[in-house]
Amino acid sequence: MQKLQKAKYFIAGMIVMSIIFTLVVSTYASSVYPPGTIDSPTNTPTKFRRDVRILYDDYKVYIDGELFQATDRNGVIMPFVLDGWIYAPFEHIAKALGQQVRWESSTNSLHITTTGQRTPTGGGTSSSRSYSFTVNNRSAYSIYSIHMGPASVEPGEDVDILPQILRPGESIVISGTVPSSTMPASWTETDEWTLFVTDTEDDTSARFDVFNPWTVRTVDIHWSNDPYGYRCTFTN
């Protein structure tokens, strides 16, 4: 009977100790990880739930000066502030910047691939524009450079698009995409560009000839004595 009573005291003591140990461990865990944390084998939190307060106050996000507004089936997704940081839908922003986005559900990972071409922040088609036209050297001299750029830019800010010397009677196809490493995205907003020619003897165009790079198909370069210099004719 005495042995049985000792066993009962021992079991009761073990239960009390277990309760105390559980309370201590639970208190420590709650002080380290947020409530609802699921620990990994390395005791690192991999998933947890956190109750937070977020602030909406008509926050706006602009990309290249254009208002960015992401939408889903419920309408516009409004940015908000949490702990001093502005939060906006990352996937939508990445796509607006022209990046390819892929979700991998097996690893809960969002993969971003850079492409260098951005899309309008309001959605729709790509804001990049392509040009392609044939240049014919109809003069008796070798062309060293062909500079083009929007009519609004200052001389010297335009870009040389001729990859090699264009000799008399030769033709070359000029093509590219804006924006590029030398042409900013803002250049896509205008259809009025100028073209300026220089030959290997430093003779130049008589003027900045105006054309539309998005529609032109052929550019013929001629030497003109009146006025003195190169002149270009364009065919769409």
C-alpha positions as CSV (number, residue, x, y, z in Angstrom):
1,M,0.0,0.0,0.0
2,Q,2.9,2.4,0.9
3,K,4.6,1.6,-2.4
4,L,1.3,2.3,-4.3
5,Q,1.0,5.6,-2.5
6,K,4.6,6.6,-3.4
7,A,3.8,5.7,-7.1
8,K,0.8,8.0,-7.0
9,Y,2.8,10.9,-5.6
10,F,5.5,10.2,-8.3
11,I,3.0,10.2,-11.1
12,A,1.4,13.4,-9.8
13,G,4.8,15.0,-9.5
14,M,5.6,14.1,-13.1
15,I,2.3,15.6,-14.4
16,V,3.0,18.9,-12.5
17,M,6.6,19.0,-13.9
18,S,5.3,18.4,-17.4
19,I,2.8,21.2,-17.1
20,I,5.5,23.6,-15.8
21,F,7.9,22.5,-18.6
22,T,5.2,23.0,-21.3
23,L,4.4,26.5,-20.0
24,V,8.0,27.5,-20.0
25,V,8.7,26.2,-23.5
26,S,5.5,27.8,-24.8
27,T,6.3,31.1,-23.2
28,Y,9.8,31.0,-24.7
29,A,8.6,30.0,-28.1
30,S,6.0,32.8,-28.2
31,S,8.6,35.3,-27.3
32,V,10.8,34.2,-30.2
33,Y,8.3,33.6,-33.0
34,P,4.9,35.2,-33.8
35,P,1.8,33.3,-32.9
36,G,0.9,30.5,-35.3
37,T,4.6,29.9,-36.3
38,I,5.4,26.5,-37.8
39,D,9.0,25.6,-37.1
40,S,11.2,23.9,-39.5
41,P,13.6,21.1,-38.4
42,T,16.3,23.8,-37.9
43,N,14.0,25.7,-35.6
44,T,13.6,28.5,-38.2
45,P,10.1,29.8,-38.8
46,T,8.9,28.9,-42.2
47,K,5.3,30.0,-41.9
48,F,3.4,32.2,-39.6
49,R,0.3,34.3,-39.3
50,R,0.5,37.9,-38.1
51,D,-2.4,40.2,-37.3
52,V,-1.5,43.7,-38.6
53,R,-2.9,47.1,-39.2
54,I,-2.4,48.6,-42.7
55,L,-3.0,52.2,-43.7
56,Y,-4.7,53.3,-46.9
57,D,-4.3,56.9,-47.8
58,D,-4.5,57.3,-51.6
59,Y,-0.9,56.2,-52.0
60,K,0.3,56.3,-55.6
61,V,3.1,54.5,-57.5
62,Y,4.6,56.0,-60.7
63,I,6.8,54.2,-63.2
64,D,8.8,56.4,-65.6
65,G,6.5,59.2,-64.7
66,E,3.3,57.3,-65.5
67,L,0.8,56.4,-62.9
68,F,0.8,52.7,-62.1
69,Q,-2.6,51.1,-61.3
70,A,-2.7,47.3,-60.9
71,T,-6.2,45.7,-61.3
72,D,-7.8,42.4,-60.7
73,R,-11.4,41.2,-61.0
74,N,-12.3,43.3,-58.0
75,G,-11.0,46.5,-59.5
76,V,-7.9,48.6,-58.7
77,I,-5.5,47.2,-56.2
78,M,-4.6,50.0,-53.9
79,P,-1.1,50.4,-52.4
80,F,-0.9,50.5,-48.6
81,V,1.6,51.3,-45.8
82,L,2.8,48.7,-43.2
83,D,5.6,49.4,-40.8
84,G,6.7,52.4,-42.8
85,W,6.9,50.6,-46.1
86,I,4.6,51.0,-49.1
87,Y,3.2,47.7,-50.4
88,A,2.0,47.2,-54.0
89,P,1.4,44.1,-56.0
90,F,4.8,42.9,-57.0
91,E,3.8,40.7,-59.9
92,H,1.9,43.5,-61.6
93,I,4.9,45.9,-61.1
94,A,7.3,43.4,-62.5
95,K,5.1,42.9,-65.6
96,A,4.7,46.6,-66.0
97,L,8.5,46.9,-66.1
98,G,8.6,44.3,-68.9
99,Q,9.7,41.3,-66.8
100,Q,8.5,37.8,-67.3
101,V,6.8,36.4,-64.2
102,R,6.3,32.8,-63.3
103,W,4.9,31.3,-60.1
104,E,6.2,27.9,-58.9
105,S,3.7,26.5,-56.5
106,S,5.8,23.5,-55.5
107,T,8.3,25.8,-53.8
108,N,6.1,28.9,-53.2
109,S,8.5,30.9,-55.4
110,L,8.0,33.8,-57.7
111,H,10.5,33.8,-60.6
112,I,11.3,37.1,-62.4
113,T,13.1,37.1,-65.7
114,T,14.4,40.4,-67.1
115,T,13.7,41.2,-70.7
116,G,14.6,44.9,-71.0
117,Q,11.3,45.9,-72.5
118,R,8.6,47.4,-70.3
119,T,4.8,47.5,-70.8
120,P,2.6,50.5,-70.1
121,T,1.7,50.8,-66.5
122,G,-2.0,51.0,-67.4
123,G,-1.8,47.6,-69.0
124,G,-2.1,46.8,-72.7
125,T,0.6,46.2,-75.3
126,S,4.3,46.8,-75.0
127,S,5.5,50.4,-75.0
128,S,8.6,49.4,-77.0
129,R,8.5,50.3,-80.7
130,S,10.6,48.8,-83.6
131,Y,11.9,50.4,-86.7
132,S,13.3,48.8,-89.9
133,F,14.2,50.4,-93.2
134,T,16.6,50.1,-96.0
135,V,19.2,52.9,-96.6
136,N,20.4,53.3,-100.2
137,N,23.5,55.4,-100.8
138,R,22.7,57.1,-104.1
139,S,25.7,59.4,-103.9
140,A,29.2,59.1,-105.2
141,Y,30.8,59.2,-101.8
142,S,31.2,56.8,-98.8
143,I,28.8,57.4,-95.9
144,Y,30.5,57.3,-92.5
145,S,27.6,57.9,-90.1
146,I,23.8,58.3,-90.1
147,H,22.5,60.0,-86.9
148,M,18.8,59.9,-86.0
149,G,16.7,60.9,-83.1
150,P,13.5,62.8,-82.2
151,A,13.3,66.3,-83.6
152,S,13.0,67.6,-80.1
153,V,16.5,66.5,-79.0
154,E,19.6,68.7,-79.3
155,P,22.2,68.0,-82.0
156,G,24.7,65.6,-80.5
157,E,22.0,63.7,-78.5
158,D,20.9,61.8,-81.5
159,V,22.3,58.3,-82.2
160,D,24.5,56.9,-85.0
161,I,22.6,53.9,-86.5
162,L,25.1,53.0,-89.3
163,P,27.1,49.9,-88.2
164,Q,29.6,50.2,-91.1
165,I,30.8,52.5,-93.9
166,L,28.2,52.6,-96.7
167,R,30.0,52.9,-100.0
168,P,28.5,54.4,-103.2
169,G,25.7,52.3,-104.6
170,E,25.5,50.1,-101.5
171,S,22.4,49.4,-99.4
172,I,21.9,48.4,-95.8
173,V,18.9,47.4,-93.7
174,I,18.8,49.4,-90.4
175,S,16.6,48.0,-87.7
176,G,16.2,48.3,-83.9
177,T,13.9,48.7,-81.0
178,V,13.2,51.6,-78.7
179,P,14.0,51.7,-75.8
180,S,17.6,50.4,-76.2
181,S,20.9,51.0,-74.6
182,T,21.2,54.2,-76.5
183,M,17.6,55.3,-77.0
184,P,15.4,56.0,-74.0
185,A,11.8,54.9,-73.7
186,S,10.6,58.5,-74.0
187,W,11.7,58.5,-77.7
188,T,8.7,56.2,-78.4
189,E,6.3,59.0,-77.8
190,T,7.0,61.0,-81.0
191,D,6.7,60.2,-84.7
192,E,8.8,63.2,-85.8
193,W,12.4,62.3,-86.1
194,T,15.4,63.8,-87.9
195,L,18.1,62.1,-89.9
196,F,21.6,63.5,-90.5
197,V,24.4,62.1,-92.7
198,T,28.2,62.4,-92.6
199,D,30.6,61.0,-95.2
200,T,34.2,59.9,-94.8
201,E,35.4,63.3,-95.9
202,D,33.4,65.0,-93.1
203,D,30.8,66.5,-95.6
204,T,27.4,66.5,-94.0
205,S,23.7,66.8,-94.7
206,A,22.4,70.2,-95.9
207,R,19.8,70.0,-93.1
208,F,18.1,67.7,-90.6
209,D,15.6,65.8,-92.8
210,V,12.4,64.9,-90.9
211,F,10.8,61.5,-91.2
212,N,8.7,58.9,-89.2
213,P,10.9,56.0,-88.2
214,W,8.0,53.7,-87.4
215,T,6.5,53.9,-90.9
216,V,9.4,54.6,-93.3
217,R,10.6,51.7,-95.4
218,T,13.3,53.2,-97.7
219,V,15.7,56.1,-97.3
220,D,17.6,57.3,-100.3
221,I,20.7,59.4,-99.7
222,H,21.7,61.9,-102.4
223,W,24.4,64.5,-102.8
224,S,22.9,67.9,-103.7
225,N,24.8,70.9,-104.8
226,D,21.8,73.2,-104.2
227,P,21.9,73.5,-101.3
228,Y,25.3,72.1,-100.8
229,G,25.2,68.8,-98.8
230,Y,23.4,65.5,-98.5
231,R,19.6,65.2,-98.8
232,C,17.4,62.3,-98.0
233,T,14.2,61.1,-99.5
234,F,11.8,58.8,-97.7
235,T,9.4,56.2,-98.9
236,N,6.8,54.6,-96.5
